[in-house]
C-alpha cells in the first residue's frame, strides 16, 4: 500500500499494479500540513498548525490501519509545530520545528515515553538508518548514533 499525507487527510492506495494505483481508504482531518510514516498496523501522522496549511493546532495522530479500508484514530499527542518524522525499531523521531528533535519509545502507543529532546535545534526532517539518524535542521545536516535507549550527536555539516 501507498500512504499519502495531504493538507486534508491521509490517503491509502493499493499499488499491487504500480502503474494504476487504486484508492482504498482515507483518514480525514482538519486542514493541516501532514507527513506520514507507517509501521506495522499503525500510521503516524504529524499535523502542523499555525501556517498556510490552515490548521490552528499541532500534534501527532496515531491511526490504526489494521483494517486498511477503515483507518481509525487511536491516539493523539500535542506538539509545538511538527514537520517530518521517522521510525527505527521502537523509536519514533519527530522534528518538532523550533521545539527541536523529540525521540520517543513507541512500544505502547497509548503511552509514548520520551527518550530524548534536543531543544536548541530548528528541525525539519529525519532519515533513520541502520545505526545512525540523519536530520536536517536550520541549514545543518546532523548525524546521530543510536546507543541503546539513547542517541548521541556525532557530527554536523553546514548546508549552504
ZILIN-V801595 format. One line per field, one symbol per residue. ss: DSSP state (~ for helix, > for strand, _ for the rest). phi: phi as a letter, one per 30 degrees, with the letter a starting at -180 (. if undefined). psi: psi as a letter, one per 20 degrees, with the letter a starting at -180 (. if undefined). A space follows every 50 residues. Layout:
# ZILIN-V801595
ss = ???
phi = ???
psi = ???
This chain:
# ZILIN-V801595
ss = _>>>>___>>>>>>_______>>>>>>>____>>>>>>>__>>>>>>>__ ________>>>>>>_______>>>>>>>______>>>>__>>>>>_>___ >>>>>_______>>>>>>____>_>>>>___>>>>>>__>>>>>>>>__> >>>>>>>>__
phi = .ccccbdblcccbdcecedbecdcabccbddadbdbbbbicbccbcccci bddjdccbaccccdcdcedbdbdcabbdbdadcdbabbhccccbdchddj dcbbccecddbdcdcbbcdcbccbabbdcebbbcbcahibccbccdbhcb bbdcabbdcc
psi = qppppaiirpppqpkgnhimqppgrqoqrrpqpnqqqpocjqpoppppak aiihqhqqrpppppkhnhimqppgqqpqrgmqdrrrpocjppppolciia pppqokgoiimppphqonhlpoqgqqopagirppppplkppqpqppndkr qpphqqppp.
